[in-house]
Amino acid sequence: MMTSIRLKEFIGFNLLRFCMAAVVSVLLIILYDICSKGIGPISWKFLTSSPKVGMTEGGILPAIIGTLVVTVITALLSIPLGVGCAIYIAEIAPLKIKEILKAGIELLAAIPSVVLGFIGMVTLVPLVKNIFHLPTGLTALSGSIMLAFMAMPTIVSIAEDALYSVPRNYKEGALALGATHWQTIWRVMLPAASSGILAAVMLGIGRVIGETMAVMMITGNAAVIPHSILAPVRTLTATIAAEMGEAVVGSEHYFALF
């Protein structure tokens, strides 16, 4: 009997080790492929100059600046709203409202980015154009607002789980010492859940940085250095998606996209 149990345990542990090794191996292969193909064109001039000759020569400075602008604005919009929604759902909302909100957030996370990009094109882009009296609503601000909308479900879900994981006696002890509900949330629950909230923010912003379709559809996809958040921009991911099909395989342009 013990031999059979030990054999099953041995097989189970080794299967888990194999799964871990397989995942790590795939990750290392991807990193090696990207680095081996993309390291050649990288130089200081490549990183600090603008593209030229039909986007086949020059550098990627506009794409770097565009990515930073969109990411920073998105973070400023999504982090406070996402963490605030998580606090409301976890600590304040009544049970019935809490279940409705959780279902809605999970449904929002399941909407494809191309659908959200189309919604942004027909609703948000004309709104930004009319409010700021611009020739086009395809701007960094439009893309940032839509990306914040896309990042919020990730931030809310994971931050809410982090707040739920805080031991209940932390909250009960603070209330027993005379703290108000808000003081308990601000000074006890949030610090205790800070690591989980930080992970939520990182995952949400990670999705923003890697987003492609919505960015291409809403930000204007212009490879120029933006002088304000109301100017069209192009991000690094949008550059890869837009130019990979046009680059000649094996050319410097092709390897630069890696």
LUMZA-578592 format. One record per residue (C-alpha): residue number from 1; residue in three letters; z, x, y. Coordinates in Angstrom, 1 decimal. Example, Ala and Ser with C-alpha at 12.3 -4.5 7.8 and 13.67 -1.06 7.14 Angstrom:
! residues 2
<node seq="1" type="ALA" pz="7.8" px="12.3" py="-4.5"/>
<node seq="2" type="SER" pz="7.1" px="13.7" py="-1.1"/>
! end
This chain:
! residues 258
<node seq="1" type="MET" pz="0.0" px="0.0" py="0.0"/>
<node seq="2" type="MET" pz="1.0" px="2.7" py="2.5"/>
<node seq="3" type="THR" pz="-2.1" px="4.7" py="1.6"/>
<node seq="4" type="SER" pz="-4.3" px="1.7" py="2.4"/>
<node seq="5" type="ILE" pz="-2.6" px="1.2" py="5.8"/>
<node seq="6" type="ARG" pz="-2.9" px="4.9" py="6.6"/>
<node seq="7" type="LEU" pz="-6.6" px="4.9" py="5.7"/>
<node seq="8" type="LYS" pz="-7.2" px="1.9" py="8.0"/>
<node seq="9" type="GLU" pz="-5.3" px="3.6" py="10.8"/>
<node seq="10" type="PHE" pz="-7.2" px="6.8" py="10.3"/>
<node seq="11" type="ILE" pz="-10.6" px="4.9" py="10.4"/>
<node seq="12" type="GLY" pz="-9.5" px="2.9" py="13.4"/>
<node seq="13" type="PHE" pz="-8.3" px="5.9" py="15.5"/>
<node seq="14" type="ASN" pz="-11.5" px="7.8" py="14.7"/>
<node seq="15" type="LEU" pz="-13.7" px="4.9" py="15.7"/>
<node seq="16" type="LEU" pz="-11.9" px="4.8" py="19.0"/>
<node seq="17" type="ARG" pz="-12.4" px="8.6" py="19.4"/>
<node seq="18" type="PHE" pz="-16.1" px="8.1" py="18.6"/>
<node seq="19" type="CYS" pz="-16.4" px="5.4" py="21.3"/>
<node seq="20" type="MET" pz="-14.7" px="7.6" py="23.9"/>
<node seq="21" type="ALA" pz="-16.9" px="10.6" py="23.0"/>
<node seq="22" type="ALA" pz="-20.1" px="8.4" py="23.1"/>
<node seq="23" type="VAL" pz="-19.2" px="7.1" py="26.6"/>
<node seq="24" type="VAL" pz="-18.4" px="10.5" py="27.9"/>
<node seq="25" type="SER" pz="-21.5" px="12.0" py="26.4"/>
<node seq="26" type="VAL" pz="-23.8" px="9.4" py="28.0"/>
<node seq="27" type="LEU" pz="-22.1" px="10.1" py="31.4"/>
<node seq="28" type="LEU" pz="-22.6" px="13.8" py="31.0"/>
<node seq="29" type="ILE" pz="-26.2" px="13.4" py="30.0"/>
<node seq="30" type="ILE" pz="-26.9" px="11.2" py="33.1"/>
<node seq="31" type="LEU" pz="-25.1" px="13.7" py="35.4"/>
<node seq="32" type="TYR" pz="-27.0" px="16.6" py="33.9"/>
<node seq="33" type="ASP" pz="-30.4" px="14.8" py="34.3"/>
<node seq="34" type="ILE" pz="-29.7" px="13.9" py="37.9"/>
<node seq="35" type="CYS" pz="-28.4" px="17.4" py="38.9"/>
<node seq="36" type="SER" pz="-31.1" px="19.3" py="37.1"/>
<node seq="37" type="LYS" pz="-33.8" px="17.3" py="38.8"/>
<node seq="38" type="GLY" pz="-32.2" px="16.8" py="42.2"/>
<node seq="39" type="ILE" pz="-30.6" px="20.1" py="42.9"/>
<node seq="40" type="GLY" pz="-33.9" px="21.9" py="43.8"/>
<node seq="41" type="PRO" pz="-34.9" px="20.1" py="47.0"/>
<node seq="42" type="ILE" pz="-31.3" px="20.1" py="48.5"/>
<node seq="43" type="SER" pz="-30.9" px="22.3" py="51.5"/>
<node seq="44" type="TRP" pz="-29.3" px="22.1" py="54.9"/>
<node seq="45" type="LYS" pz="-32.6" px="21.1" py="56.5"/>
<node seq="46" type="PHE" pz="-33.1" px="18.4" py="53.9"/>
<node seq="47" type="LEU" pz="-29.7" px="16.9" py="54.7"/>
<node seq="48" type="THR" pz="-30.0" px="17.1" py="58.5"/>
<node seq="49" type="SER" pz="-33.6" px="16.3" py="59.4"/>
<node seq="50" type="SER" pz="-35.6" px="13.0" py="59.5"/>
<node seq="51" type="PRO" pz="-38.5" px="12.2" py="57.1"/>
<node seq="52" type="LYS" pz="-42.1" px="12.8" py="58.1"/>
<node seq="53" type="VAL" pz="-45.7" px="12.8" py="56.8"/>
<node seq="54" type="GLY" pz="-45.4" px="9.3" py="55.4"/>
<node seq="55" type="MET" pz="-41.9" px="9.8" py="54.0"/>
<node seq="56" type="THR" pz="-43.1" px="12.5" py="51.7"/>
<node seq="57" type="GLU" pz="-41.6" px="15.5" py="53.6"/>
<node seq="58" type="GLY" pz="-38.6" px="16.1" py="55.8"/>
<node seq="59" type="GLY" pz="-35.0" px="15.1" py="55.2"/>
<node seq="60" type="ILE" pz="-32.7" px="12.2" py="54.5"/>
<node seq="61" type="LEU" pz="-30.5" px="12.2" py="57.6"/>
<node seq="62" type="PRO" pz="-31.4" px="8.6" py="58.7"/>
<node seq="63" type="ALA" pz="-30.6" px="7.3" py="55.2"/>
<node seq="64" type="ILE" pz="-27.2" px="9.2" py="55.2"/>
<node seq="65" type="ILE" pz="-26.3" px="7.8" py="58.6"/>
<node seq="66" type="GLY" pz="-27.5" px="4.3" py="57.6"/>
<node seq="67" type="THR" pz="-25.4" px="4.4" py="54.4"/>
<node seq="68" type="LEU" pz="-22.3" px="5.5" py="56.4"/>
<node seq="69" type="VAL" pz="-22.7" px="2.9" py="59.1"/>
<node seq="70" type="VAL" pz="-23.2" px="0.0" py="56.6"/>
<node seq="71" type="THR" pz="-20.3" px="1.2" py="54.4"/>
<node seq="72" type="VAL" pz="-17.8" px="1.6" py="57.3"/>
<node seq="73" type="ILE" pz="-18.6" px="-1.8" py="58.8"/>
<node seq="74" type="THR" pz="-18.4" px="-3.4" py="55.4"/>
<node seq="75" type="ALA" pz="-15.0" px="-1.8" py="54.7"/>
<node seq="76" type="LEU" pz="-13.7" px="-3.0" py="58.0"/>
<node seq="77" type="LEU" pz="-14.7" px="-6.5" py="57.2"/>
<node seq="78" type="SER" pz="-14.0" px="-6.8" py="53.5"/>
<node seq="79" type="ILE" pz="-10.7" px="-4.9" py="53.0"/>
<node seq="80" type="PRO" pz="-8.5" px="-7.0" py="55.4"/>
<node seq="81" type="LEU" pz="-10.1" px="-10.2" py="54.3"/>
<node seq="82" type="GLY" pz="-10.0" px="-9.3" py="50.6"/>
<node seq="83" type="VAL" pz="-6.4" px="-8.1" py="50.5"/>
<node seq="84" type="GLY" pz="-5.4" px="-11.1" py="52.7"/>
<node seq="85" type="CYS" pz="-7.1" px="-13.6" py="50.2"/>
<node seq="86" type="ALA" pz="-5.4" px="-11.8" py="47.3"/>
<node seq="87" type="ILE" pz="-2.0" px="-12.1" py="49.0"/>
<node seq="88" type="TYR" pz="-2.6" px="-15.8" py="49.7"/>
<node seq="89" type="ILE" pz="-3.6" px="-16.6" py="46.1"/>
<node seq="90" type="ALA" pz="-0.9" px="-14.6" py="44.5"/>
<node seq="91" type="GLU" pz="2.1" px="-15.4" py="46.7"/>
<node seq="92" type="ILE" pz="1.4" px="-18.4" py="49.0"/>
<node seq="93" type="ALA" pz="-1.1" px="-20.9" py="47.6"/>
<node seq="94" type="PRO" pz="0.1" px="-23.9" py="45.6"/>
<node seq="95" type="LEU" pz="-0.8" px="-23.9" py="41.9"/>
<node seq="96" type="LYS" pz="-3.7" px="-26.4" py="42.1"/>
<node seq="97" type="ILE" pz="-5.3" px="-24.6" py="45.1"/>
<node seq="98" type="LYS" pz="-4.7" px="-21.3" py="43.4"/>
<node seq="99" type="GLU" pz="-6.7" px="-22.3" py="40.3"/>
<node seq="100" type="ILE" pz="-9.6" px="-23.7" py="42.5"/>
<node seq="101" type="LEU" pz="-9.7" px="-20.5" py="44.6"/>
<node seq="102" type="LYS" pz="-9.7" px="-18.2" py="41.5"/>
<node seq="103" type="ALA" pz="-12.5" px="-20.1" py="39.9"/>
<node seq="104" type="GLY" pz="-14.5" px="-20.0" py="43.1"/>
<node seq="105" type="ILE" pz="-14.0" px="-16.2" py="43.5"/>
<node seq="106" type="GLU" pz="-15.1" px="-15.6" py="39.9"/>
<node seq="107" type="LEU" pz="-18.1" px="-17.8" py="40.4"/>
<node seq="108" type="LEU" pz="-19.0" px="-15.9" py="43.6"/>
<node seq="109" type="ALA" pz="-18.8" px="-12.6" py="41.7"/>
<node seq="110" type="ALA" pz="-21.4" px="-13.9" py="39.2"/>
<node seq="111" type="ILE" pz="-24.1" px="-14.6" py="41.8"/>
<node seq="112" type="PRO" pz="-26.9" px="-12.0" py="41.6"/>
<node seq="113" type="SER" pz="-27.3" px="-9.7" py="44.6"/>
<node seq="114" type="VAL" pz="-30.9" px="-10.7" py="45.1"/>
<node seq="115" type="VAL" pz="-29.8" px="-14.4" py="45.5"/>
<node seq="116" type="LEU" pz="-27.2" px="-13.4" py="48.0"/>
<node seq="117" type="GLY" pz="-29.8" px="-11.3" py="49.8"/>
<node seq="118" type="PHE" pz="-32.2" px="-14.3" py="50.0"/>
<node seq="119" type="ILE" pz="-29.4" px="-16.5" py="51.3"/>
<node seq="120" type="GLY" pz="-28.6" px="-13.8" py="53.9"/>
<node seq="121" type="MET" pz="-32.3" px="-13.7" py="55.0"/>
<node seq="122" type="VAL" pz="-32.6" px="-17.4" py="55.6"/>
<node seq="123" type="THR" pz="-29.1" px="-18.0" py="57.1"/>
<node seq="124" type="LEU" pz="-27.4" px="-14.8" py="58.4"/>
<node seq="125" type="VAL" pz="-30.4" px="-13.0" py="59.8"/>
<node seq="126" type="PRO" pz="-31.6" px="-15.8" py="62.1"/>
<node seq="127" type="LEU" pz="-28.0" px="-16.3" py="63.2"/>
<node seq="128" type="VAL" pz="-27.5" px="-12.6" py="64.2"/>
<node seq="129" type="LYS" pz="-30.9" px="-12.6" py="65.9"/>
<node seq="130" type="ASN" pz="-30.1" px="-15.7" py="68.0"/>
<node seq="131" type="ILE" pz="-26.5" px="-14.7" py="68.9"/>
<node seq="132" type="PHE" pz="-27.4" px="-11.2" py="70.1"/>
<node seq="133" type="HIS" pz="-30.9" px="-12.0" py="71.4"/>
<node seq="134" type="LEU" pz="-32.6" px="-9.4" py="69.3"/>
<node seq="135" type="PRO" pz="-36.3" px="-9.1" py="68.3"/>
<node seq="136" type="THR" pz="-35.2" px="-9.1" py="64.7"/>
<node seq="137" type="GLY" pz="-32.0" px="-10.0" py="62.8"/>
<node seq="138" type="LEU" pz="-32.6" px="-7.4" py="60.1"/>
<node seq="139" type="THR" pz="-29.9" px="-5.1" py="61.3"/>
<node seq="140" type="ALA" pz="-27.0" px="-2.9" py="60.0"/>
<node seq="141" type="LEU" pz="-24.6" px="-5.7" py="61.1"/>
<node seq="142" type="SER" pz="-26.4" px="-8.3" py="59.0"/>
<node seq="143" type="GLY" pz="-26.4" px="-6.1" py="55.9"/>
<node seq="144" type="SER" pz="-22.7" px="-5.2" py="56.4"/>
<node seq="145" type="ILE" pz="-21.6" px="-8.8" py="56.7"/>
<node seq="146" type="MET" pz="-23.5" px="-9.8" py="53.5"/>
<node seq="147" type="LEU" pz="-22.2" px="-6.7" py="51.6"/>
<node seq="148" type="ALA" pz="-18.6" px="-7.6" py="52.7"/>
<node seq="149" type="PHE" pz="-19.2" px="-11.0" py="51.2"/>
<node seq="150" type="MET" pz="-20.4" px="-9.4" py="48.0"/>
<node seq="151" type="ALA" pz="-17.5" px="-6.9" py="47.8"/>
<node seq="152" type="MET" pz="-14.7" px="-9.4" py="48.4"/>
<node seq="153" type="PRO" pz="-14.6" px="-11.0" py="44.9"/>
<node seq="154" type="THR" pz="-14.0" px="-7.5" py="43.3"/>
<node seq="155" type="ILE" pz="-11.3" px="-6.7" py="45.9"/>
<node seq="156" type="VAL" pz="-9.6" px="-10.1" py="45.7"/>
<node seq="157" type="SER" pz="-9.5" px="-10.3" py="41.9"/>
<node seq="158" type="ILE" pz="-8.2" px="-6.8" py="41.3"/>
<node seq="159" type="ALA" pz="-5.7" px="-6.8" py="44.2"/>
<node seq="160" type="GLU" pz="-4.4" px="-10.2" py="43.0"/>
<node seq="161" type="ASP" pz="-3.8" px="-8.8" py="39.5"/>
<node seq="162" type="ALA" pz="-2.0" px="-5.8" py="41.1"/>
<node seq="163" type="LEU" pz="0.3" px="-8.2" py="43.0"/>
<node seq="164" type="TYR" pz="0.9" px="-10.2" py="39.8"/>
<node seq="165" type="SER" pz="1.9" px="-7.0" py="37.9"/>
<node seq="166" type="VAL" pz="4.8" px="-6.2" py="40.3"/>
<node seq="167" type="PRO" pz="8.0" px="-6.9" py="38.4"/>
<node seq="168" type="ARG" pz="9.5" px="-10.3" py="39.4"/>
<node seq="169" type="ASN" pz="12.9" px="-8.9" py="40.0"/>
<node seq="170" type="TYR" pz="11.5" px="-6.9" py="43.0"/>
<node seq="171" type="LYS" pz="10.8" px="-10.1" py="44.8"/>
<node seq="172" type="GLU" pz="13.9" px="-11.9" py="43.6"/>
<node seq="173" type="GLY" pz="16.1" px="-8.9" py="44.7"/>
<node seq="174" type="ALA" pz="14.5" px="-8.9" py="48.2"/>
<node seq="175" type="LEU" pz="14.9" px="-12.6" py="48.7"/>
<node seq="176" type="ALA" pz="18.5" px="-12.4" py="47.4"/>
<node seq="177" type="LEU" pz="19.3" px="-9.7" py="50.1"/>
<node seq="178" type="GLY" pz="18.2" px="-12.1" py="52.8"/>
<node seq="179" type="ALA" pz="14.5" px="-11.1" py="53.4"/>
<node seq="180" type="THR" pz="12.1" px="-13.7" py="54.4"/>
<node seq="181" type="HIS" pz="9.0" px="-14.5" py="52.2"/>
<node seq="182" type="TRP" pz="6.8" px="-12.5" py="54.6"/>
<node seq="183" type="GLN" pz="9.1" px="-9.6" py="54.7"/>
<node seq="184" type="THR" pz="9.2" px="-9.6" py="50.9"/>
<node seq="185" type="ILE" pz="5.4" px="-9.5" py="50.7"/>
<node seq="186" type="TRP" pz="5.0" px="-6.9" py="53.4"/>
<node seq="187" type="ARG" pz="7.8" px="-4.5" py="52.6"/>
<node seq="188" type="VAL" pz="8.2" px="-5.0" py="48.8"/>
<node seq="189" type="MET" pz="5.2" px="-6.5" py="47.1"/>
<node seq="190" type="LEU" pz="2.4" px="-4.6" py="48.9"/>
<node seq="191" type="PRO" pz="4.0" px="-1.1" py="48.5"/>
<node seq="192" type="ALA" pz="4.8" px="-1.8" py="44.9"/>
<node seq="193" type="ALA" pz="1.2" px="-2.9" py="44.3"/>
<node seq="194" type="SER" pz="-0.4" px="-0.3" py="46.5"/>
<node seq="195" type="SER" pz="-2.0" px="1.7" py="43.6"/>
<node seq="196" type="GLY" pz="-3.7" px="-1.4" py="42.2"/>
<node seq="197" type="ILE" pz="-4.8" px="-2.5" py="45.7"/>
<node seq="198" type="LEU" pz="-6.3" px="1.0" py="46.3"/>
<node seq="199" type="ALA" pz="-8.2" px="0.7" py="43.1"/>
<node seq="200" type="ALA" pz="-9.5" px="-2.7" py="44.1"/>
<node seq="201" type="VAL" pz="-10.7" px="-1.3" py="47.4"/>
<node seq="202" type="MET" pz="-12.4" px="1.7" py="45.8"/>
<node seq="203" type="LEU" pz="-14.2" px="-0.5" py="43.3"/>
<node seq="204" type="GLY" pz="-15.3" px="-2.9" py="46.0"/>
<node seq="205" type="ILE" pz="-16.6" px="-0.2" py="48.3"/>
<node seq="206" type="GLY" pz="-18.2" px="1.5" py="45.3"/>
<node seq="207" type="ARG" pz="-20.3" px="-1.7" py="44.7"/>
<node seq="208" type="VAL" pz="-21.3" px="-1.6" py="48.4"/>
<node seq="209" type="ILE" pz="-22.5" px="2.0" py="48.3"/>
<node seq="210" type="GLY" pz="-24.5" px="1.3" py="45.1"/>
<node seq="211" type="GLU" pz="-26.0" px="-2.0" py="46.3"/>
<node seq="212" type="THR" pz="-29.8" px="-2.0" py="46.6"/>
<node seq="213" type="MET" pz="-31.6" px="-5.3" py="46.7"/>
<node seq="214" type="ALA" pz="-29.5" px="-7.1" py="49.3"/>
<node seq="215" type="VAL" pz="-29.6" px="-4.1" py="51.5"/>
<node seq="216" type="MET" pz="-33.4" px="-3.8" py="51.3"/>
<node seq="217" type="MET" pz="-33.8" px="-7.4" py="52.2"/>
<node seq="218" type="ILE" pz="-31.4" px="-7.7" py="55.1"/>
<node seq="219" type="THR" pz="-30.9" px="-4.3" py="56.9"/>
<node seq="220" type="GLY" pz="-34.6" px="-3.9" py="58.0"/>
<node seq="221" type="ASN" pz="-35.2" px="-0.9" py="55.7"/>
<node seq="222" type="ALA" pz="-36.3" px="1.3" py="58.6"/>
<node seq="223" type="ALA" pz="-36.0" px="5.1" py="58.1"/>
<node seq="224" type="VAL" pz="-34.8" px="5.9" py="61.6"/>
<node seq="225" type="ILE" pz="-31.5" px="7.0" py="63.0"/>
<node seq="226" type="PRO" pz="-29.7" px="3.8" py="64.2"/>
<node seq="227" type="HIS" pz="-28.2" px="3.9" py="67.7"/>
<node seq="228" type="SER" pz="-26.1" px="0.8" py="67.3"/>
<node seq="229" type="ILE" pz="-25.0" px="-1.6" py="64.5"/>
<node seq="230" type="LEU" pz="-27.7" px="-4.0" py="65.9"/>
<node seq="231" type="ALA" pz="-30.5" px="-1.7" py="64.8"/>
<node seq="232" type="PRO" pz="-32.4" px="-1.7" py="61.5"/>
<node seq="233" type="VAL" pz="-31.3" px="0.9" py="59.0"/>
<node seq="234" type="ARG" pz="-32.1" px="2.2" py="55.6"/>
<node seq="235" type="THR" pz="-29.6" px="3.3" py="53.0"/>
<node seq="236" type="LEU" pz="-29.8" px="6.0" py="50.3"/>
<node seq="237" type="THR" pz="-30.1" px="3.4" py="47.5"/>
<node seq="238" type="ALA" pz="-32.8" px="1.4" py="49.4"/>
<node seq="239" type="THR" pz="-34.7" px="4.7" py="49.9"/>
<node seq="240" type="ILE" pz="-34.7" px="5.4" py="46.1"/>
<node seq="241" type="ALA" pz="-35.8" px="1.9" py="45.3"/>
<node seq="242" type="ALA" pz="-38.5" px="1.7" py="47.9"/>
<node seq="243" type="GLU" pz="-40.0" px="5.1" py="47.2"/>
<node seq="244" type="MET" pz="-39.6" px="5.8" py="43.5"/>
<node seq="245" type="GLY" pz="-42.7" px="3.8" py="42.6"/>
<node seq="246" type="GLU" pz="-44.8" px="5.7" py="45.1"/>
<node seq="247" type="ALA" pz="-43.6" px="9.2" py="44.4"/>
<node seq="248" type="VAL" pz="-45.9" px="11.4" py="42.2"/>
<node seq="249" type="VAL" pz="-44.0" px="12.3" py="39.0"/>
<node seq="250" type="GLY" pz="-43.1" px="16.0" py="39.2"/>
<node seq="251" type="SER" pz="-43.6" px="16.4" py="42.9"/>
<node seq="252" type="GLU" pz="-40.9" px="17.5" py="45.4"/>
<node seq="253" type="HIS" pz="-40.8" px="14.0" py="46.7"/>
<node seq="254" type="TYR" pz="-40.0" px="12.7" py="43.3"/>
<node seq="255" type="PHE" pz="-37.2" px="15.2" py="42.6"/>
<node seq="256" type="ALA" pz="-35.8" px="14.6" py="46.1"/>
<node seq="257" type="LEU" pz="-35.1" px="11.0" py="45.2"/>
<node seq="258" type="PHE" pz="-32.6" px="12.2" py="42.5"/>
! end
